[in-house]
């Protein structure tokens, strides 16, 4: 943990102390916002289904798989770094969520958010659905901020988490894009076609 990271954390923590009216909203989002990202992935699949485009459908199917892969990759990385949570290292800080004993860097929640944002971008780069890409990106940044606001992570934890999540999803897509597109095309000739083509 750098002095800059600690300074930013304490600045946000002071902001949290000064805004008690925001506590419950940020606490709920920081803890349960994962469900909202699951809905965004579902919406991404539904929109892709209406376009009869194998590449877009493949990307929308990869998005949740890439997210799971990113969170899986983050587990050994976090254990290897072994950074303590801010509330274990700093005294008298405001913490709005239950204490946990797992690693702080990188943030699992931020990894998930970054992975979902990258996955939605891969599936909906076209102008027609840029609103979904923008919404997901904004919510990913909000999740990162929320995890610091509630006292669970340092700023660098969530920045690294967003980057790790996005990188794993994008690199994974480069690897699986062609075979996954072939799988989608093959499945479109089966009884599963209604799940892939609207």
Secondary structure, DSSP 4 states (H G I P E B T S, - for coil): --HHHHHHHHHHHHHHHH-GGGHHHHHHHHHHHHHHHHHHHHHHHHHHHTTT-HHHHHHHHHHHHHHHHHHHHHHHHHHHH-PPPHHHHSSS----S----S--SS-HHHHHHHHHHHHHHHH--SGGGHHHHHHHHHHHHHHHHHHHHTTSS-HHHHHHHHHHHHHHHHHHHHHHHHHHHHHHHHHTTSTTHHHH--
